[in-house]
Amino acid sequence: MAKKITCKTGLKKNIISKEVFDREVELCKMLSKDNKGKCGWGKCKDCGTIPLLFKLHQGVLLEKDEEIANVRNKCLN
């Protein structure tokens, strides 16, 4: 029987490179600025893209609302 998969299963750093992380964050930042806090995927303040990018690059799962908001603010400002 297969192991149960969780959000923390196999967390590893650098699944995406720093270059990819930086490029995608810049894209989010640009779209957020150009479209007043939203893009085709939704509102930036509710979006999971930045936390997902952070997880894939840093190998850290952000679960608390406060942690997620801090990372979003840091990346988008």
ABEGO torsion letter per residue (X at the ends): XBBBBBAABGBBBGABBAAAAAAAAAAAAAAAAAAGGBBAAEBAAABAAAAAAAAAAAGBBBABAAAAAAAAAAAAX
